Amino acid sequence: MKHFLLLAMLFSTGMYADGHTDAEATVLKNIVAYWDARNDRDWDTVVAMSSSSGMLNTNSDGSFHKPKNTQTAQDWENQTPSNAGIIAVHAAEAYQLNDGAVYARYYAEGVVPDGNDGVRPYRTRVTGVWVKEGKNWVAKTMHFSSAAYGGTHQTVQADFED
C-alpha cells in the first residue's frame, strides 16, 4: 500500500507540474502585459517585449507572411491609428519547448478600426513563440488566424509589397 501511495504522489505531482513551468507562467503574464501595452499605446514596452533580433509575423487577413522586422516605438506610433481599438486575451496556454523557447496560443478579441472612424468586432487565434533573450522572455513570432467564422482574403498588389 505504501508503494501505491508513493507512486500516486509522484505521478500526481508530475501531472500537476506539467504545463506550469516558471517560463510558461512568465510567458502567460507577458502575453497579457504585451496586449495591455498595445492597448495603452505604450510602444516602448511593446518593443521591449519583442525580440531584439526582429519579429516574424503573419496577419489574420489572409495576406502573405510578413518579412522579419525589428520595429521601434516610433514605427508603432506611425503605423497605429489613433482609434486603434482594444484587444483582450482569452484562453491563453503556454508550453515550454526547451530552455529558450515557449510556444503559446490564445484568442485575441476586441474592437478595431473599421476604416470609417468607427470600430468593428475583432476575433483571432494567435500562436507564437516566445524566446529567452538575456533574462527576459520576448515574443519572436506571432501568427494570427481569423476566428471570424468565414471570409477569405483576396490577393491584392499590396500583399507583394514590403
Secondary structure, DSSP 4 states (H G I P E B T S, - for coil): -HHHHHHHHHHHHHHHHTT--HHHHHHHHHHHHHHHHHHTT-HHHHHHTB-TT-BEEE-TTSPPPPPPB---HHHHHHHS-TT--EEEEEEEEEEEEETTEEEEEEEEEEEEE-SSSSEEEEEEEEEEEEEEETTEEEEEEEEEEE-SSS--PPP-GGGG--
